[in-house]
Amino acid sequence: MIMSTSGVIAAIFILDLDYMLQGLGLYSYFSSISMPIETVRLVLSTTAGAMITVVSLVFSMTLVALILVSQQLGPRILIQFMDDLQTQITLGLFNATFLFSLIVLVRIDTSASTDEVKGVVIIISVLLTIASIITLIHYIHHLAKRIQADVIVSELGSDLEKATRQYVRQSQEIYDHIETDDYDELMQSFEAKAFYSVVMKNSGIIQQFNETSAFKYAKENNLIFVLKITPGEFLLSGRPLMHVYQGETDEEVCEDKLEVLSAFFSVSKIRTPIASINFEINAITEVALRALSPGVNDPQTAVFCINQLAVGLMILMEVRNQPKVLKDDEDITRILYKKQTYNSYLHQAFDGIIDACASNQLVKTHLAKILDELSALGKSEGQQACFEKFRKQINIDQ
């Protein structure tokens, strides 16, 4: 839309600039770039007609690619195509060229005293047409490359790696961690206290928890928030999002402090990458499961998906396997997060693949090898025990 709008604006102001430069006599040295007005009309009408035809072709190619990818690799992959900058630039350039030619064609003054159009309008129209043709050639090559399974999975793997590194960095820099025994003891101390439960108003998926605003509000009002969910979960209406306690007292939470609490949660009907790293894991796992289905039967794609999942799981090893909390300057816990162990990510990544590859020796062998490599890199005995458990589930001979 930005490029299309730019084409309209350029057509309006460049034509005025063209007439202004003619009035100043600045085209006397460039007589070779002038054209009869009828020829200009013919060129612009031909360009406009050709561009709108090519735009239809490009849109058709894009839709066909989206259908093929959705059927073979899964609908979640479509986000990769919708965010593809090169596709957006291609469609934008063709639209801009069409609109530029159309607006200039409409604005040519048929009652002008001169029967020639000079300068900038002709140059810009020709340059836009040449650029559009070059872009079309590049787009065909780009689209043929984009629909390859390895390229798409590689991009999903890059997204997962980026998301896991950001998650690890936040875990190390923002959150405090406490021992599991201390967490359990803290939770037990809350059992005897009165609390207010913030519940889901409408069923949906938890996209985000605004912990910055929640932490500030809890500190200002001496509250403690105990989260009962993690971003990315689906909850039915009426399910608790978090429990709210009055800090360091047995008093009930004041009703006037509860009105804004539900605003700290963002809820959606569909899953999006903004929610958590679970979206990227699910997207790669879905591609692997489709690749292992009898209708597709592409074990090499499944192997490549396992490699990308392994990279993300390796990075997640850096996360401390302890409950995370947020404390204020006085070392008072204000937000307690729901426990999420490394084992949960392993289950999410490999449970479906292990079941699907039961009859595929190639994928089973590779998955066992990956689990052995991850086990060797394990940061704790708990992580290594998780890998060994999954290794046994594969049921492959040594």
ChimeraX attribute file (.defattr): number of C-alpha atoms within 10 A of each C-alpha:
attribute: neighborCount
match mode: 1-to-1
recipient: residues
	/A:1	13
	/A:2	10
	/A:3	18
	/A:4	19
	/A:5	15
	/A:6	18
	/A:7	24
	/A:8	20
	/A:9	15
	/A:10	19
	/A:11	25
	/A:12	15
	/A:13	11
	/A:14	17
	/A:15	21
	/A:16	15
	/A:17	15
	/A:18	17
	/A:19	16
	/A:20	12
	/A:21	15
	/A:22	15
	/A:23	10
	/A:24	9
	/A:25	10
	/A:26	11
	/A:27	16
	/A:28	9
	/A:29	8
	/A:30	10
	/A:31	10
	/A:32	10
	/A:33	14
	/A:34	17
	/A:35	16
	/A:36	12
	/A:37	18
	/A:38	13
	/A:39	12
	/A:40	20
	/A:41	19
	/A:42	12
	/A:43	17
	/A:44	24
	/A:45	18
	/A:46	12
	/A:47	21
	/A:48	23
	/A:49	14
	/A:50	14
	/A:51	23
	/A:52	16
	/A:53	13
	/A:54	19
	/A:55	19
	/A:56	13
	/A:57	12
	/A:58	19
	/A:59	13
	/A:60	12
	/A:61	14
	/A:62	17
	/A:63	12
	/A:64	12
	/A:65	18
	/A:66	18
	/A:67	13
	/A:68	13
	/A:69	21
	/A:70	14
	/A:71	11
	/A:72	15
	/A:73	24
	/A:74	18
	/A:75	16
	/A:76	19
	/A:77	22
	/A:78	16
	/A:79	12
	/A:80	14
	/A:81	19
	/A:82	11
	/A:83	10
	/A:84	12
	/A:85	10
	/A:86	15
	/A:87	19
	/A:88	14
	/A:89	16
	/A:90	21
	/A:91	23
	/A:92	21
	/A:93	26
	/A:94	30
	/A:95	24
	/A:96	26
	/A:97	29
	/A:98	28
	/A:99	23
	/A:100	28
	/A:101	28
	/A:102	20
	/A:103	19
	/A:104	23
	/A:105	18
	/A:106	12
	/A:107	12
	/A:108	14
	/A:109	13
	/A:110	11
	/A:111	7
	/A:112	10
	/A:113	7
	/A:114	10
	/A:115	12
	/A:116	13
	/A:117	24
	/A:118	22
	/A:119	22
	/A:120	17
	/A:121	23
	/A:122	19
	/A:123	12
	/A:124	17
	/A:125	20
	/A:126	15
	/A:127	11
	/A:128	20
	/A:129	20
	/A:130	12
	/A:131	15
	/A:132	22
	/A:133	14
	/A:134	12
	/A:135	20
	/A:136	19
	/A:137	10
	/A:138	13
	/A:139	21
	/A:140	14
	/A:141	11
	/A:142	14
	/A:143	16
	/A:144	10
	/A:145	13
	/A:146	19
	/A:147	16
	/A:148	11
	/A:149	21
	/A:150	16
	/A:151	12
	/A:152	20
	/A:153	23
	/A:154	16
	/A:155	17
	/A:156	21
	/A:157	25
	/A:158	16
	/A:159	18
	/A:160	26
	/A:161	23
	/A:162	14
	/A:163	21
	/A:164	25
	/A:165	17
	/A:166	13
	/A:167	17
	/A:168	17
	/A:169	14
	/A:170	12
	/A:171	17
	/A:172	14
	/A:173	8
	/A:174	13
	/A:175	16
	/A:176	15
	/A:177	18
	/A:178	14
	/A:179	12
	/A:180	14
	/A:181	11
	/A:182	11
	/A:183	18
	/A:184	11
	/A:185	11
	/A:186	13
	/A:187	13
	/A:188	11
	/A:189	10
	/A:190	17
	/A:191	9
	/A:192	9
	/A:193	14
	/A:194	15
	/A:195	20
	/A:196	17
	/A:197	18
	/A:198	20
	/A:199	17
	/A:200	19
	/A:201	14
	/A:202	14
	/A:203	15
	/A:204	19
	/A:205	20
	/A:206	24
	/A:207	23
	/A:208	17
	/A:209	19
	/A:210	12
	/A:211	14
	/A:212	10
	/A:213	13
	/A:214	21
	/A:215	19
	/A:216	14
	/A:217	17
	/A:218	24
	/A:219	19
	/A:220	9
	/A:221	13
	/A:222	16
	/A:223	23
	/A:224	26
	/A:225	27
	/A:226	22
	/A:227	18
	/A:228	16
	/A:229	19
	/A:230	18
	/A:231	18
	/A:232	23
	/A:233	15
	/A:234	18
	/A:235	19
	/A:236	13
	/A:237	12
	/A:238	13
	/A:239	16
	/A:240	17
	/A:241	21
	/A:242	24
	/A:243	18
	/A:244	24
	/A:245	25
	/A:246	21
	/A:247	19
	/A:248	11
	/A:249	12
	/A:250	13
	/A:251	12
	/A:252	14
	/A:253	19
	/A:254	11
	/A:255	8
	/A:256	7
	/A:257	12
	/A:258	13
	/A:259	9
	/A:260	10
	/A:261	19
	/A:262	15
	/A:263	12
	/A:264	14
	/A:265	16
	/A:266	15
	/A:267	24
	/A:268	16
	/A:269	12
	/A:270	11
	/A:271	19
	/A:272	17
	/A:273	17
	/A:274	14
	/A:275	20
	/A:276	20
	/A:277	22
	/A:278	21
	/A:279	18
	/A:280	26
	/A:281	24
	/A:282	15
	/A:283	22
	/A:284	28
	/A:285	23
	/A:286	22
	/A:287	23
	/A:288	28
	/A:289	24
	/A:290	22
	/A:291	23
	/A:292	24
	/A:293	13
	/A:294	9
	/A:295	9
	/A:296	12
	/A:297	14
	/A:298	16
	/A:299	20
	/A:300	16
	/A:301	21
	/A:302	29
	/A:303	21
	/A:304	21
	/A:305	28
	/A:306	23
	/A:307	18
	/A:308	22
	/A:309	24
	/A:310	22
	/A:311	17
	/A:312	24
	/A:313	20
	/A:314	17
	/A:315	17
	/A:316	18
	/A:317	18
	/A:318	17
	/A:319	18
	/A:320	17
	/A:321	21
	/A:322	17
	/A:323	21
	/A:324	22
	/A:325	20
	/A:326	19
	/A:327	18
	/A:328	13
	/A:329	7
	/A:330	6
	/A:331	8
	/A:332	14
	/A:333	21
	/A:334	23
	/A:335	24
	/A:336	23
	/A:337	17
	/A:338	15
	/A:339	15
	/A:340	14
	/A:341	15
	/A:342	17
	/A:343	16
	/A:344	10
	/A:345	17
	/A:346	18
	/A:347	14
	/A:348	14
	/A:349	25
	/A:350	19
	/A:351	15
	/A:352	14
	/A:353	24
	/A:354	22
	/A:355	13
	/A:356	19
	/A:357	21
	/A:358	14
	/A:359	11
	/A:360	13
	/A:361	12
	/A:362	13
	/A:363	23
	/A:364	22
	/A:365	17
	/A:366	16
	/A:367	24
	/A:368	22
	/A:369	13
	/A:370	20
	/A:371	20
	/A:372	17
	/A:373	14
	/A:374	19
	/A:375	20
	/A:376	12
	/A:377	13
	/A:378	18
	/A:379	16
	/A:380	12
	/A:381	10
	/A:382	14
	/A:383	21
	/A:384	17
	/A:385	14
	/A:386	18
	/A:387	23
	/A:388	15
	/A:389	12
	/A:390	20
	/A:391	20
	/A:392	11
	/A:393	13
	/A:394	18
	/A:395	13
	/A:396	12
	/A:397	6
	/A:398	5
